[in-house]
Each structure stands twice: as C-alpha cells, then as structure tokens.
Amino acid sequence: MVEPGSTGGQPGRLDTHTPNIARMNHHYRGGRETFQADRDAAERAIAALPQMRASVLAARAFGRRAVRFLAAEAGIDQFLELGVGLPVKDPVHEVALEVIGDVRVAYVDYDPVVVSHGNASLVRPGVSIVVRADLREPATLLALPELRAHLDFDRPIGVLLVSTLHFISDHDGPYDILAAIRDALVPGSYLVLSHFSLDFIPDQVAARRVLAAYDAATERLLPRGRDEILRFFDGFDLVEPGLVPKPQWRPGPGEDGGDMTDVGWCGVARLN
C-alpha cells in the first residue's frame, strides 16, 4: 500500500480513488505501493492487452541496456531522466556506476508522490538528485538552478524519456518539448526514448479497452504510430538498430530479441 500523504490526481491531496499512472506502472512491475483504484485500472488494461505487463518490463530493460551502452560505448557520464516514476530496482545511477566510476544523474517528475519516494531512495550525494518539475514546461524545467548545478550542460548528457511521452497530449506540444530539450544540449548528447503504440495491436476492440483503462487516471494513455514517434528524433541520428520494438534493441545474453509481442517502439539517438 502507499504511504499516508500520497496523492492521486491533485498535488497535496490524498486521493485513493483516482488511478495514478505512476502507481499503475508500479503495479505492472509487481510493486505493492498502490491503491485499489490503481490496481483495478492496471488489471483492466492487462485484461484487454495481456502483453501490457511484459511491455512495461521490456521498457525498463531497454532503459538499462541503453544506459549501459551510453556509459560504456558513448562516453556519457551525465544523465537526465524525465518522468522517472516510482523507484525501481537498478535505477540509472546504479546501472551507470557498474560501468564507470563517476556519474551524475538528475531524476525529474511532476508527481509529488514520485518525488517524495525518489528523495528517500534515489538521492546519493554527489551522484544523483531528484527534482520536481513538469515536462510540459521545458523552459522552466531546464532553467532550474538545482538541475544546472548538478549537470554540466556544456558537456554531453544522456536524456531518458522511457514510457513518458505517451502521456503528453498533442495539445501540450510534445514535438516542441523535444525541440526545447534538444536545443539545450550540446553535440554528442543522446536521446533515449520509448513510446506505446497501437501499431502492434490489430484488434481494435482490445485497443479501445486498454486506452479506456486510463480514461479516469491522472493522465490519459496516448499511443502514436511509428512515423509520429520517429519525429521525436528530429535533429538526432538514430544508432543501430534504429527504431525497433523494445526487446529488439541490442538484447543482452538471455534476452529474447525476437519477441514481437511488445506494444511499443524505442530508439537511442545521438545529437551531432
């Protein structure tokens, strides 16, 4: 169960009745810090689309592989994770520290519950911080003094948007958000991105039902097609294998890169 004081839909107010997307995601991963409303909504999504849980787990695995790639092969020692969600095993700073000895990570989320949990479990002096900010206000986010003090924006940064942008509506200008982030980075920076898509769901009834599971949640689930997702990489060059289902992005030993039951696209790209 969640701790007293956790919020659902409105910051600063305990809400046990509104499904919270961070807690729904936590439930998919087997977490217990949820309310009944979160579990019920997540289970409705799973009933409509049984591969939903596997896809969420695949997103986390993709993120870990991408961080290892950036730290080991791309020379990245600074990371900015936008939309971190509730803390999970193997957070970015721990994964990167397995590869390199010195790393800086800033975790950002707009949800006060997420930030509270993150401050309790993700903060490591001199290594990682947690910042509350809204991705839909990128200029404000990128100008935060604590963020600028922790990360050096005159050097390459790895930006992670794993399972985040499918909660940003077209009305909020997601491509403008990405452009603002891109323009704040120096060449040699990287973008790590995954996104839910209906491209893999031919059953229109199942598609409508999984989206409906989020109708009453703190954010709607907003799928995009492959071409729409490719647009997020404008100004970046995708590294091999390009934009692929999450299990196919550089699978490690024992990982099934041939799994096509995933319901999302992912990619890693370099800013030149």
C-alpha positions, -999 to +999 in steps of 0.1 A: +000+000+000+011+036-004+022+056+025-002+082+041+001+115+024+004+101-011-016+119-038-035+108-068-049+134-092-043+167-073-009+177-057-011+180-020-043+160-016-047+123-007-067+106-034-072+069-031-099+068-058-081+082-089-058+057-107-023+072-107-002+064-138+030+061-117+013+036-093-003+017-122+031+013-138+044+002-104+017-024-103+027-038-137+062-043-124+049-061-093+052-032-069+030-030-038+029+007-032-005+011-048-042+018-040-071-004-051-080+021-078-045+018-093-046-020-093-081-022-107-073+002-137-040-017-144-057-050-143-084-037-168-055-028-191-039-062-187-073-079-193-076-060-226-040-064-236-022-093-218+012-082-231+009-049-213+029-060-182+056-076-204+058-044-224+063-023-192+091-046-180+106-045-215+107-007-213+127-009-181+151-035-195+156-013-226+164+017-204+190-003-185+206-015-218+206+020-232+223+034-201+250+008-202+256+015-239+259+052-233+282+048-203+304+021-218+305+030-255+294+066-259+314+082-231+283+096-214+287+103-176+257+126-171+220+115-173+187+133-172+157+110-167+124+128-174+093+111-159+112+087-136+081+072-119+082+053-087+117+040-078+126+006-093+155-018-090+186-008-109+180+029-113+200+049-138+228+059-115+234+024-102+234+009-137+259+036-149+281+031-119+285-005-128+303+007-160+320+039-150+334+052-117+319+087-118+284+097-129+259+125-123+221+117-127+191+140-123+157+124-119+127+146-128+090+140-122+060+163-117+042+139-093+049+148-056+044+112-046+072+101-070+094+129-059+089+120-022+098+084-028+127+094-051+141+116-024+140+087+000+156+061-023+173+077-053+193+105-039+230+099-035+252+129-026+275+139-054+258+114-077+221+117-080+193+143-073+155+143-076+138+174-089+101+181-091+092+198-125+067+194-153+080+182-187+052+202-203+071+233-192+105+226-206+119+261-203+111+262-166+124+227-161+157+233-179+164+265-161+160+251-126+191+261-105+194+227-088+194+210-122+220+234-136+242+230-106+242+192-108+246+187-146+270+204-168+250+214-199+283+224-217+291+187-219+271+158-234+241+145-215+221+114-220+184+123-218+159+094-210+122+096-219+113+060-213+075+054-213+069+091-208+058+108-240+027+087-244+012+106-215+019+140-232-010+151-254-007+168-288-023+199-272+008+202-249+031+203-279+053+172-274+075+179-305+081+215-292+091+200-259+116+177-276+129+206-296+135+226-264+154+198-248+174+192-280+183+229-282+196+228-246+220+200-253+255+201-269+266+178-297+275+144-286+244+142-263+220+113-266+182+108-265+168+075-252+131+071-259+103+045-258+067+050-266+034+030-266+019+023-300-011+006-315+009-005-345+012-039-328-024-042-318-047-052-348-076-059-325-094-026-324-117-037-295-086-046-274-070-012-283-101+007-272-103-012-240-067-007-230-070+031-237-103+032-217-085+018-187-067+051-185-098+073-190-101+081-153-064+081-145-042+111-137-031+111-174-046+095-205-026+069-225-019+084-259-005+060-285+014+072-316+024+054-348+059+047-359+062+078-381+049+100-353+075+086-329+103+090-354+096+127-354+107+129-318+142+122-330+144+152-354+179+166-352+193+134-338+208+104-356+195+070-345+221+045-336+218+009-347+194-009-348+172+022-352+136+024-341+125-011-331+103-029-306+119-027-272+131-063-269+150-059-302+172-030-291+206-047-285+193-076-264+218-089-239+226-126-231+195-145-223+171-118-236+148-127-265+154-101-291+130-119-314+099-112-292+074-094-313+046-093-287+058-059-275+034-029-279+059-001-283+088+014-302+121+025-288+154+040-300+186+057-290+200+087-310+230+110-310+229+148-314+255+158-339 
